[in-house]
Amino acid sequence: MIYRSTRSQGQEVTTAQAIVQGLAPDGGLFVPKEFPAPFSAAALKEIFALPYQDMAKKILALFLTDYSAEQLAEIVKGAYGQQWDDDRIAPLTDKKAGNYYLELFHGPTLAFKDVALQCLPRLMKTALENSDEHRGIVILTATSGDTGTAAMRGFQSLAKTRVIVFYPYQGVAPIQLKQMLSENSDNTVAVAVEGNFDQAQTRVKQIFNDPDMNSLLADHDLTFSSANSMNVGRLLPQVVYYFAAYKQLLDHEAIAFGDPVNFSVPTGNFGDILAGHYAQKLGLPVGRLICASNKNNVLTDFFKTGKYDKKRDFYVTNSPSMDILVSSNLERLLFDLCQNPDTVKSLMERLNTKGEYQLPEDMQKKLSGFWADYATPEEIEGEIKRVYEESGYVIDPHTAVASLAAKRFKEEDDKPTVVLSTASPYKFPETVYHAISGQTVKEKGLPALKELTDLAGPAPKAMEAFLGHSSQEIVIPADNMANEVKRQLDLD
């Protein structure tokens, strides 16, 4: 398969090149030049009969044509093996408080990012082995919380790679911070940036596309790549769990084959819900994709009005992984709506220079497959409490955003709804404990985790991996990120 940039003609690469490069040289994102044809009904039935690993091989093979069947089998086997605490990888609950919850947090860092970031390093390693690429890879990424640890864990000790993660100082949850600082591999580092996630992500993109920085890296036999969802190799593995959710609904006899299902998705950078859109394009019977945002509700307004406006207050909330005003993966959806790189480039330039853009009417009409809503911090806690009291089930704050949006959408559409549960509630003990008990934890971080386990039961075993030693936090101004990259790579 050939991949192309969302922003210009002629920027075409192979699957492996797209994964190794991460971003297109023109600043755009790589998308398939020709999207795979939808599965037939017969093919879908065959897929729904498969376990997760075989399902992943079948779906990824459509997009990863540079990889042999044997290589994909080895990659999938390594990505979805003993490091998961449930053989189903993404287990679906029975109906709880009106919805089904797709648990995406059974991997080593207890967040949905593991589904892709246990796969991406293996995809990248194989791509390097298949090519004549001799340079070392510098994984440069910004995180709003969970991507950092998942990337560091996924790439730890991988030959010829270095991982530099930037995160907003005091803008991630205490347990998320503890996780990142407890990753002690020689080839990974996390650095705090004085500013918010959008500022960190913007700087990362600027560093990626800085000719002088890229020339300096080339002089040292290095090149950049990305581990966040701007990398198509991070995005594609997420398509699989939408099919896995549908399969489990069939297994539960909650639906009949062909019945449409709604999916409610906690949404920040738009990668997770875009994977659902791709699943729908492949023929999965999706009803509506519910785009659930927190108080940083730029996407809610976008889907209701067709206008994207980042010129608004930025809020630090109790769902920190969604504290985002510039949703990078939305660019891929824009390209899908118009198939015109000139249009996408114009919209992105307007966003960068004016802080906003308005979709043309013909593009806006094509957003009908999405529905959007948002939740305030108080509403998030209220939803955690509601679900717990009605079912005894504990959800994290990000899942609560999607759960509340799903509850509201049911007033106009009562189809079966799957809520994507994107993180373990034990990663956010302060918020979850307060929501359930009405009391404030005595101390944040690990002491809060103990209070939550006393109330709600034992934490996942994977929590033990970051309960010990952690490194000292590095804090820098946002405008010093390029120099920090040089320092970490000994390029000065």
Kinemage of the C-alpha trace (Angstrom):
@kinemage 1
@onewidth
@group {chain A} dominant
@subgroup {mainchain}
@vectorlist {calphas} color= white
{ca met a 1} P 0.000 0.000 0.000
{ca ile a 2} L 1.112 3.541 -0.765
{ca tyr a 3} L 0.620 6.332 1.769
{ca arg a 4} L 0.346 10.015 0.928
{ca ser a 5} L 0.392 13.307 2.830
{ca thr a 6} L -2.840 15.039 3.750
{ca arg a 7} L -1.378 18.384 2.624
{ca ser a 8} L 0.202 17.988 -0.815
{ca gln a 9} L 0.487 15.907 -3.941
{ca gly a 10} L 3.609 13.873 -4.502
{ca gln a 11} L 4.429 13.118 -0.868
{ca glu a 12} L 4.048 9.343 -1.319
{ca val a 13} L 5.792 6.600 0.654
{ca thr a 14} L 5.508 2.898 1.379
{ca thr a 15} L 3.868 1.548 4.512
{ca ala a 16} L 7.204 1.015 6.225
{ca gln a 17} L 8.468 4.478 5.293
{ca ala a 18} L 5.320 6.079 6.678
{ca ile a 19} L 5.810 4.283 9.986
{ca val a 20} L 9.508 5.110 10.266
{ca gln a 21} L 9.065 8.781 9.267
{ca gly a 22} L 6.016 9.406 11.454
{ca leu a 23} L 5.125 12.771 9.901
{ca ala a 24} L 5.209 13.814 6.252
{ca pro a 25} L 7.962 16.319 5.361
{ca asp a 26} L 5.337 18.968 4.534
{ca gly a 27} L 3.900 18.741 8.062
{ca gly a 28} L 0.924 16.667 6.985
{ca leu a 29} L -0.132 13.225 8.188
{ca phe a 30} L 0.162 10.036 6.174
{ca val a 31} L -3.067 8.405 4.973
{ca pro a 32} L -3.674 5.500 2.569
{ca lys a 33} L -3.625 6.670 -1.034
{ca glu a 34} L -6.432 4.218 -1.684
{ca phe a 35} L -8.450 3.007 1.288
{ca pro a 36} L -9.066 -0.767 1.383
{ca ala a 37} L -12.424 -1.971 0.096
{ca pro a 38} L -15.041 -2.819 2.764
{ca phe a 39} L -15.287 -6.402 3.941
{ca ser a 40} L -18.147 -8.391 2.481
{ca ala a 41} L -20.756 -9.817 4.834
{ca ala a 42} L -19.162 -13.250 4.491
{ca ala a 43} L -15.711 -11.874 5.282
{ca leu a 44} L -17.058 -10.032 8.338
{ca lys a 45} L -18.588 -13.239 9.669
{ca glu a 46} L -15.220 -14.946 9.294
{ca ile a 47} L -13.486 -12.104 11.165
{ca phe a 48} L -16.016 -12.220 14.010
{ca ala a 49} L -15.197 -15.900 14.508
{ca leu a 50} L -11.521 -15.112 15.192
{ca pro a 51} L -9.681 -14.478 18.467
{ca tyr a 52} L -8.200 -10.987 18.883
{ca gln a 53} L -4.722 -11.832 17.607
{ca asp a 54} L -5.968 -13.439 14.387
{ca met a 55} L -8.424 -10.600 13.895
{ca ala a 56} L -5.530 -8.128 14.215
{ca lys a 57} L -3.486 -9.983 11.581
{ca lys a 58} L -6.426 -9.976 9.164
{ca ile a 59} L -7.191 -6.268 9.530
{ca leu a 60} L -3.611 -4.974 9.715
{ca ala a 61} L -2.671 -6.942 6.602
{ca leu a 62} L -4.970 -4.651 4.594
{ca phe a 63} L -2.888 -1.607 5.521
{ca leu a 64} L 0.606 -3.005 6.149
{ca thr a 65} L 1.397 -4.506 2.790
{ca asp a 66} L 5.172 -4.097 3.153
{ca tyr a 67} L 5.124 -6.796 5.809
{ca ser a 68} L 4.980 -10.500 5.033
{ca ala a 69} L 2.337 -12.702 6.632
{ca glu a 70} L 5.071 -14.279 8.736
{ca gln a 71} L 6.329 -10.896 9.920
{ca leu a 72} L 2.841 -9.698 10.831
{ca ala a 73} L 2.202 -12.935 12.707
{ca glu a 74} L 5.390 -12.432 14.727
{ca ile a 75} L 4.581 -8.756 15.399
{ca val a 76} L 1.051 -9.510 16.584
{ca lys a 77} L 2.213 -12.442 18.709
{ca gly a 78} L 4.747 -10.226 20.478
{ca ala a 79} L 2.393 -7.248 20.860
{ca tyr a 80} L -0.536 -9.199 22.333
{ca gly a 81} L 1.080 -11.821 24.504
{ca gln a 82} L 1.862 -12.419 28.145
{ca gln a 83} L 2.091 -8.708 28.995
{ca trp a 84} L -1.734 -8.539 28.877
{ca asp a 85} L -3.759 -9.640 31.887
{ca asp a 86} L -6.746 -10.776 29.781
{ca asp a 87} L -6.487 -13.116 26.799
{ca arg a 88} L -9.224 -11.182 25.024
{ca ile a 89} L -6.925 -8.085 25.022
{ca ala a 90} L -9.973 -5.752 24.860
{ca pro a 91} L -12.723 -7.459 26.890
{ca leu a 92} L -16.286 -6.143 26.713
{ca thr a 93} L -18.375 -5.994 29.877
{ca asp a 94} L -21.966 -7.063 30.215
{ca lys a 95} L -24.397 -4.157 30.125
{ca lys a 96} L -23.721 -1.867 33.056
{ca ala a 97} L -25.744 1.262 33.849
{ca gly a 98} L -27.181 1.192 30.325
{ca asn a 99} L -24.018 0.656 28.266
{ca tyr a 100} L -21.325 -1.879 27.401
{ca tyr a 101} L -17.759 -0.907 28.327
{ca leu a 102} L -14.843 -1.955 26.136
{ca glu a 103} L -11.924 -2.280 28.552
{ca leu a 104} L -8.786 -1.141 26.754
{ca phe a 105} L -6.579 -0.967 29.834
{ca his a 106} L -5.400 -4.541 30.325
{ca gly a 107} L -1.894 -3.921 28.953
{ca pro a 108} L 1.328 -3.106 30.817
{ca thr a 109} L 0.628 0.616 31.412
{ca leu a 110} L -3.122 0.301 32.043
{ca ala a 111} L -4.279 2.553 29.214
{ca phe a 112} L -5.630 2.089 25.701
{ca lys a 113} L -2.357 3.408 24.266
{ca asp a 114} L -0.827 -0.021 24.960
{ca val a 115} L -2.952 -1.588 22.212
{ca ala a 116} L -0.985 0.393 19.633
{ca leu a 117} L 2.274 1.000 21.469
{ca gln a 118} L 2.981 -2.658 22.017
{ca cys a 119} L 2.605 -3.019 18.247
{ca leu a 120} L 4.292 0.121 16.844
{ca pro a 121} L 7.850 -0.589 18.086
{ca arg a 122} L 7.701 -4.038 16.518
{ca leu a 123} L 6.385 -2.567 13.270
{ca met a 124} L 9.188 -0.026 13.273
{ca lys a 125} L 11.886 -2.586 14.095
{ca thr a 126} L 10.759 -4.826 11.231
{ca ala a 127} L 10.531 -1.853 8.856
{ca leu a 128} L 14.126 -0.929 9.661
{ca glu a 129} L 15.271 -4.517 9.147
{ca asn a 130} L 13.475 -4.658 5.786
{ca ser a 131} L 15.064 -1.444 4.540
{ca asp a 132} L 18.567 -0.142 4.094
{ca glu a 133} L 17.915 2.448 6.820
{ca his a 134} L 21.073 2.545 8.936
{ca arg a 135} L 20.275 5.643 10.988
{ca gly a 136} L 19.159 5.567 14.584
{ca ile a 137} L 15.545 6.562 15.249
{ca val a 138} L 14.672 9.351 17.693
{ca ile a 139} L 11.078 8.943 18.863
{ca leu a 140} L 9.941 12.474 19.680
{ca thr a 141} L 6.463 12.815 21.120
{ca ala a 142} L 4.220 14.996 23.248
{ca thr a 143} L 1.833 13.401 25.728
{ca ser a 144} L -1.183 14.543 27.685
{ca gly a 145} L -0.667 11.643 30.065
{ca asp a 146} L -0.836 8.034 28.874
{ca thr a 147} L 1.101 8.044 25.591
{ca gly a 148} L 4.330 8.886 27.414
{ca thr a 149} L 4.518 5.791 29.586
{ca ala a 150} L 3.147 3.505 26.865
{ca ala a 151} L 5.753 4.765 24.381
{ca met a 152} L 8.579 4.461 26.882
{ca arg a 153} L 7.493 0.935 27.814
{ca gly a 154} L 6.979 -0.116 24.200
{ca phe a 155} L 10.348 1.123 22.964
{ca gln a 156} L 12.399 0.337 26.061
{ca ser a 157} L 15.805 -1.120 25.219
{ca leu a 158} L 14.929 -1.358 21.502
{ca ala a 159} L 18.178 -1.148 19.543
{ca lys a 160} L 18.859 2.024 17.528
{ca thr a 161} L 16.029 3.988 19.144
{ca arg a 162} L 15.860 6.876 21.607
{ca val a 163} L 12.585 8.103 23.093
{ca ile a 164} L 12.077 11.695 24.260
{ca val a 165} L 8.644 12.435 25.737
{ca phe a 166} L 7.450 15.955 26.534
{ca tyr a 167} L 4.483 16.438 28.874
{ca pro a 168} L 2.820 19.520 30.436
{ca tyr a 169} L 4.271 20.357 33.845
{ca gln a 170} L 1.601 19.814 36.528
{ca gly a 171} L -0.781 18.890 33.703
{ca val a 172} L -0.863 15.109 34.113
{ca ala a 173} L -2.334 13.032 36.934
{ca pro a 174} L -0.009 12.091 39.827
{ca ile a 175} L -0.080 8.378 38.960
{ca gln a 176} L 0.572 9.148 35.272
{ca leu a 177} L 3.607 11.197 36.323
{ca lys a 178} L 4.788 8.419 38.628
{ca gln a 179} L 4.522 5.963 35.749
{ca met a 180} L 6.630 8.067 33.383
{ca leu a 181} L 9.295 8.788 35.984
{ca ser a 182} L 9.484 5.099 36.899
{ca glu a 183} L 10.445 4.039 33.372
{ca asn a 184} L 14.193 3.672 33.764
{ca ser a 185} L 15.343 2.298 30.418
{ca asp a 186} L 18.601 3.790 29.133
{ca asn a 187} L 16.986 4.867 25.846
{ca thr a 188} L 13.945 6.731 27.224
{ca val a 189} L 13.390 10.023 29.022
{ca ala a 190} L 10.381 12.160 29.987
{ca val a 191} L 10.676 15.951 30.238
{ca ala a 192} L 8.119 18.379 31.701
{ca val a 193} L 7.294 21.526 29.753
{ca glu a 194} L 6.072 24.737 31.372
{ca gly a 195} L 2.863 25.091 29.401
{ca asn a 196} L -0.046 22.957 28.235
{ca phe a 197} L -0.208 19.943 25.943
{ca asp a 198} L -1.064 21.961 22.849
{ca gln a 199} L 2.075 24.074 23.313
{ca ala a 200} L 4.193 20.946 23.730
{ca gln a 201} L 2.631 19.255 20.681
{ca thr a 202} L 3.062 22.385 18.539
{ca arg a 203} L 6.742 22.592 19.487
{ca val a 204} L 7.245 18.912 18.696
{ca lys a 205} L 5.809 19.462 15.204
{ca gln a 206} L 8.078 22.491 14.735
{ca ile a 207} L 11.141 20.493 15.781
{ca phe a 208} L 10.122 17.673 13.423
{ca asn a 209} L 9.961 20.054 10.484
{ca asp a 210} L 12.992 22.226 11.328
{ca pro a 211} L 15.509 21.784 8.449
{ca asp a 212} L 18.463 22.760 10.642
{ca met a 213} L 17.514 20.253 13.326
{ca asn a 214} L 17.008 17.501 10.764
{ca ser a 215} L 20.372 18.306 9.168
{ca leu a 216} L 22.031 18.142 12.577
{ca leu a 217} L 20.441 14.760 13.240
{ca ala a 218} L 21.562 13.487 9.842
{ca asp a 219} L 25.129 14.523 10.662
{ca his a 220} L 24.907 12.225 13.687
{ca asp a 221} L 23.283 9.378 11.745
{ca leu a 222} L 19.861 9.959 13.354
{ca thr a 223} L 16.333 10.703 12.144
{ca phe a 224} L 13.045 11.606 13.847
{ca ser a 225} L 9.919 9.520 14.141
{ca ser a 226} L 6.777 9.767 16.249
{ca ala a 227} L 5.017 7.488 18.722
{ca asn a 228} L 1.778 9.388 19.130
{ca ser a 229} L -1.285 8.951 16.966
{ca met a 230} L 0.096 11.249 14.260
{ca asn a 231} L 2.077 8.119 13.260
{ca val a 232} L -0.150 5.925 11.128
{ca gly a 233} L 1.492 2.881 12.734
{ca arg a 234} L 0.009 4.035 16.042
{ca leu a 235} L -3.411 4.609 14.565
{ca leu a 236} L -4.036 1.400 12.616
{ca pro a 237} L -3.840 -1.147 15.483
{ca gln a 238} L -6.659 0.759 17.179
{ca val a 239} L -9.058 -0.129 14.354
{ca val a 240} L -9.001 -3.751 15.504
{ca tyr a 241} L -10.712 -3.318 18.854
{ca tyr a 242} L -13.851 -1.884 17.264
{ca phe a 243} L -14.258 -5.202 15.448
{ca ala a 244} L -13.448 -7.035 18.687
{ca ala a 245} L -16.211 -5.139 20.489
{ca tyr a 246} L -18.760 -6.031 17.825
{ca lys a 247} L -17.683 -9.686 17.924
{ca gln a 248} L -18.233 -9.802 21.681
{ca leu a 249} L -21.688 -8.255 21.379
{ca leu a 250} L -22.500 -11.054 18.953
{ca asp a 251} L -21.048 -13.614 21.363
{ca his a 252} L -23.183 -12.124 24.179
{ca glu a 253} L -26.238 -12.346 21.866
{ca ala a 254} L -26.788 -8.653 22.547
{ca ile a 255} L -27.129 -7.981 18.795
{ca ala a 256} L -27.737 -9.882 15.580
{ca phe a 257} L -25.223 -9.836 12.748
{ca gly a 258} L -25.577 -6.607 10.801
{ca asp a 259} L -27.215 -4.604 13.590
{ca pro a 260} L -25.690 -1.118 13.882
{ca val a 261} L -23.864 -0.283 17.116
{ca asn a 262} L -23.020 3.154 18.489
{ca phe a 263} L -19.564 3.824 19.943
{ca ser a 264} L -18.912 6.578 22.480
{ca val a 265} L -15.268 7.631 22.554
{ca pro a 266} L -13.365 9.863 25.020
{ca thr a 267} L -11.687 12.222 22.580
{ca gly a 268} L -8.679 14.511 22.768
{ca asn a 269} L -6.273 14.168 19.859
{ca phe a 270} L -8.948 12.412 17.753
{ca gly a 271} L -6.935 9.256 17.011
{ca asp a 272} L -9.139 6.817 18.919
{ca ile a 273} L -12.407 7.912 17.325
{ca leu a 274} L -10.773 8.173 13.887
{ca ala a 275} L -9.917 4.478 14.216
{ca gly a 276} L -13.656 3.893 14.668
{ca his a 277} L -14.332 5.861 11.495
{ca tyr a 278} L -11.816 3.680 9.656
{ca ala a 279} L -13.510 0.561 11.045
{ca gln a 280} L -16.816 1.832 9.682
{ca lys a 281} L -15.223 2.433 6.260
{ca leu a 282} L -14.087 -1.207 6.335
{ca gly a 283} L -17.701 -2.294 6.686
{ca leu a 284} L -18.211 -2.582 10.454
{ca pro a 285} L -21.909 -1.846 11.179
{ca val a 286} L -21.407 1.395 13.124
{ca gly a 287} L -24.452 3.522 13.898
{ca arg a 288} L -23.009 6.783 15.210
{ca leu a 289} L -19.602 7.689 16.571
{ca ile a 290} L -20.112 9.798 19.692
{ca cys a 291} L -17.270 12.273 20.133
{ca ala a 292} L -17.055 12.888 23.884
{ca ser a 293} L -14.977 15.832 25.115
{ca asn a 294} L -14.269 17.370 28.495
{ca lys a 295} L -14.542 21.087 29.319
{ca asn a 296} L -12.023 21.741 26.512
{ca asn a 297} L -14.949 21.248 24.154
{ca val a 298} L -13.534 22.517 20.850
{ca leu a 299} L -14.592 19.305 19.091
{ca thr a 300} L -18.158 19.495 20.389
{ca asp a 301} L -18.529 22.920 18.816
{ca phe a 302} L -16.848 21.718 15.617
{ca phe a 303} L -19.272 18.870 15.033
{ca lys a 304} L -22.258 21.068 15.811
{ca thr a 305} L -21.235 24.069 13.695
{ca gly a 306} L -18.481 23.010 11.299
{ca lys a 307} L -16.260 25.693 12.833
{ca tyr a 308} L -12.998 24.773 14.564
{ca asp a 309} L -11.950 27.547 16.939
{ca lys a 310} L -9.016 27.053 19.283
{ca lys a 311} L -9.176 30.670 20.483
{ca arg a 312} L -10.663 29.842 23.862
{ca asp a 313} L -9.634 29.297 27.440
{ca phe a 314} L -7.599 26.162 28.118
{ca tyr a 315} L -8.785 24.168 31.129
{ca val a 316} L -6.790 21.760 33.283
{ca thr a 317} L -9.411 19.201 34.275
{ca asn a 318} L -9.840 15.927 36.123
{ca ser a 319} L -9.606 14.098 32.756
{ca pro a 320} L -6.109 15.365 31.868
{ca ser a 321} L -5.448 13.144 28.855
{ca met a 322} L -8.211 15.048 27.067
{ca asp a 323} L -6.987 18.546 27.947
{ca ile a 324} L -6.351 19.415 24.312
{ca leu a 325} L -7.494 22.235 22.010
{ca val a 326} L -5.688 21.193 18.813
{ca ser a 327} L -6.766 17.686 17.800
{ca ser a 328} L -4.090 16.634 15.340
{ca asn a 329} L -5.821 13.553 13.923
{ca leu a 330} L -8.830 15.573 12.857
{ca glu a 331} L -6.685 16.476 9.843
{ca arg a 332} L -7.030 12.898 8.585
{ca leu a 333} L -10.811 13.142 8.819
{ca leu a 334} L -10.740 16.454 6.923
{ca phe a 335} L -8.804 14.782 4.121
{ca asp a 336} L -11.268 11.913 4.105
{ca leu a 337} L -14.150 14.382 3.733
{ca cys a 338} L -12.714 16.279 0.764
{ca gln a 339} L -9.902 14.118 -0.731
{ca asn a 340} L -8.181 17.387 -1.584
{ca pro a 341} L -4.773 18.158 -0.037
{ca asp a 342} L -4.975 21.805 -1.105
{ca thr a 343} L -8.171 22.225 0.922
{ca val a 344} L -6.639 20.538 3.969
{ca lys a 345} L -3.479 22.631 3.708
{ca ser a 346} L -5.549 25.806 3.514
{ca leu a 347} L -7.602 24.841 6.579
{ca met a 348} L -4.484 23.964 8.585
{ca glu a 349} L -2.771 27.226 7.594
{ca arg a 350} L -5.831 29.150 8.694
{ca leu a 351} L -5.834 27.304 12.027
{ca asn a 352} L -2.168 28.165 12.551
{ca thr a 353} L -2.460 31.815 11.546
{ca lys a 354} L -6.023 32.748 12.581
{ca gly a 355} L -6.695 30.128 15.250
{ca glu a 356} L -9.856 28.935 13.510
{ca tyr a 357} L -11.394 27.652 10.299
{ca gln a 358} L -14.888 27.030 8.970
{ca leu a 359} L -15.630 23.930 6.906
{ca pro a 360} L -17.182 24.412 3.479
{ca glu a 361} L -20.842 23.419 3.518
{ca asp a 362} L -20.298 20.267 1.443
{ca met a 363} L -17.707 18.993 3.927
{ca gln a 364} L -19.815 19.866 6.947
{ca lys a 365} L -22.719 17.792 5.637
{ca lys a 366} L -20.469 14.727 5.656
{ca leu a 367} L -20.075 14.891 9.452
{ca ser a 368} L -23.499 13.306 9.989
{ca gly a 369} L -21.956 10.022 11.155
{ca phe a 370} L -20.699 11.792 14.285
{ca trp a 371} L -22.496 13.179 17.323
{ca ala a 372} L -20.729 15.254 19.954
{ca asp a 373} L -21.140 16.278 23.572
{ca tyr a 374} L -18.960 17.218 26.526
{ca ala a 375} L -18.803 16.945 30.306
{ca thr a 376} L -17.608 19.341 32.985
{ca pro a 377} L -15.393 18.097 35.842
{ca glu a 378} L -18.424 18.045 38.142
{ca glu a 379} L -20.448 16.048 35.614
{ca ile a 380} L -17.564 13.601 35.249
{ca glu a 381} L -17.607 12.842 38.961
{ca gly a 382} L -21.383 12.573 38.863
{ca glu a 383} L -21.198 9.962 36.102
{ca ile a 384} L -18.553 7.927 37.942
{ca lys a 385} L -20.879 7.918 40.957
{ca arg a 386} L -23.967 7.020 38.885
{ca val a 387} L -22.326 4.049 37.188
{ca tyr a 388} L -20.890 2.800 40.486
{ca glu a 389} L -24.174 3.093 42.354
{ca glu a 390} L -26.219 1.473 39.578
{ca ser a 391} L -23.862 -1.387 38.772
{ca gly a 392} L -20.945 -1.524 41.224
{ca tyr a 393} L -18.645 -0.865 38.255
{ca val a 394} L -15.773 1.615 38.609
{ca ile a 395} L -14.759 3.793 35.654
{ca asp a 396} L -12.027 6.372 35.215
{ca pro a 397} L -12.711 10.079 34.488
{ca his a 398} L -12.064 9.810 30.731
{ca thr a 399} L -14.402 6.842 30.403
{ca ala a 400} L -16.956 8.829 32.410
{ca val a 401} L -16.956 11.565 29.763
{ca ala a 402} L -17.905 9.028 27.095
{ca ser a 403} L -20.339 7.267 29.407
{ca leu a 404} L -22.249 10.482 30.087
{ca ala a 405} L -22.307 11.387 26.376
{ca ala a 406} L -23.675 7.923 25.601
{ca lys a 407} L -26.374 8.320 28.256
{ca arg a 408} L -27.462 11.632 26.738
{ca phe a 409} L -27.430 10.292 23.178
{ca lys a 410} L -29.720 7.429 24.175
{ca glu a 411} L -32.491 9.983 24.547
{ca glu a 412} L -32.575 10.204 20.727
{ca asp a 413} L -31.042 6.854 19.687
{ca asp a 414} L -31.429 3.720 21.789
{ca lys a 415} L -29.179 1.411 19.764
{ca pro a 416} L -26.712 -0.726 21.770
{ca thr a 417} L -23.799 1.518 22.716
{ca val a 418} L -20.203 0.597 23.457
{ca val a 419} L -18.304 3.051 25.638
{ca leu a 420} L -14.561 2.911 25.101
{ca ser a 421} L -13.010 2.587 28.542
{ca thr a 422} L -9.600 4.045 27.894
{ca ala a 423} L -7.804 3.786 31.234
{ca ser a 424} L -7.910 1.958 34.530
{ca pro a 425} L -9.722 3.935 37.232
{ca tyr a 426} L -6.775 3.192 39.513
{ca lys a 427} L -4.638 5.620 37.483
{ca phe a 428} L -6.841 8.475 38.742
{ca pro a 429} L -7.544 7.563 42.364
{ca glu a 430} L -8.044 11.132 43.584
{ca thr a 431} L -10.987 11.828 41.272
{ca val a 432} L -12.523 8.361 41.436
{ca tyr a 433} L -12.315 8.142 45.242
{ca his a 434} L -13.921 11.573 45.653
{ca ala a 435} L -16.671 10.751 43.157
{ca ile a 436} L -17.603 7.472 44.840
{ca ser a 437} L -17.157 8.384 48.502
{ca gly a 438} L -17.740 12.133 48.531
{ca gln a 439} L -14.502 12.492 50.492
{ca thr a 440} L -11.143 13.962 49.488
{ca val a 441} L -8.084 11.718 49.618
{ca lys a 442} L -5.636 12.533 52.398
{ca glu a 443} L -2.678 12.660 49.997
{ca lys a 444} L -2.351 12.500 46.217
{ca gly a 445} L -0.519 9.799 44.257
{ca leu a 446} L 0.256 6.406 45.765
{ca pro a 447} L -1.436 7.133 49.132
{ca ala a 448} L -4.607 7.997 47.195
{ca leu a 449} L -4.291 4.714 45.322
{ca lys a 450} L -4.275 2.876 48.654
{ca glu a 451} L -7.447 4.669 49.742
{ca leu a 452} L -9.204 3.729 46.497
{ca thr a 453} L -8.186 0.077 46.726
{ca asp a 454} L -9.507 -0.053 50.293
{ca leu a 455} L -12.840 1.230 48.967
{ca ala a 456} L -13.191 -0.413 45.552
{ca gly a 457} L -10.954 -3.484 45.677
{ca pro a 458} L -7.413 -4.377 44.597
{ca ala a 459} L -5.618 -2.522 41.824
{ca pro a 460} L -4.383 -4.339 38.704
{ca lys a 461} L -1.125 -6.235 39.164
{ca ala a 462} L 0.568 -4.042 36.533
{ca met a 463} L 0.492 -1.150 39.036
{ca glu a 464} L 3.358 -2.828 40.876
{ca ala a 465} L 5.765 -1.939 38.051
{ca phe a 466} L 5.822 1.734 38.986
{ca leu a 467} L 5.367 1.649 42.731
{ca gly a 468} L 9.097 1.808 43.420
{ca his a 469} L 11.945 4.063 42.349
{ca ser a 470} L 11.281 7.098 40.165
{ca ser a 471} L 13.698 9.544 38.589
{ca gln a 472} L 13.905 13.268 39.246
{ca glu a 473} L 11.483 15.419 37.230
{ca ile a 474} L 13.119 17.565 34.530
{ca val a 475} L 11.262 20.865 33.943
{ca ile a 476} L 12.024 23.245 31.067
{ca pro a 477} L 10.349 26.244 29.353
{ca ala a 478} L 8.419 25.368 26.171
{ca asp a 479} L 10.756 27.500 24.045
{ca asn a 480} L 13.715 25.416 25.206
{ca met a 481} L 12.440 22.070 23.866
{ca ala a 482} L 14.696 22.051 20.795
{ca asn a 483} L 17.761 22.661 22.951
{ca glu a 484} L 16.638 19.900 25.308
{ca val a 485} L 16.447 17.478 22.379
{ca lys a 486} L 20.012 18.403 21.456
{ca arg a 487} L 21.126 17.957 25.064
{ca gln a 488} L 19.488 14.561 25.447
{ca leu a 489} L 21.067 13.362 22.191
{ca asp a 490} L 24.485 14.929 22.876
{ca leu a 491} L 24.245 17.004 19.709
{ca asp a 492} L 25.749 20.232 21.078
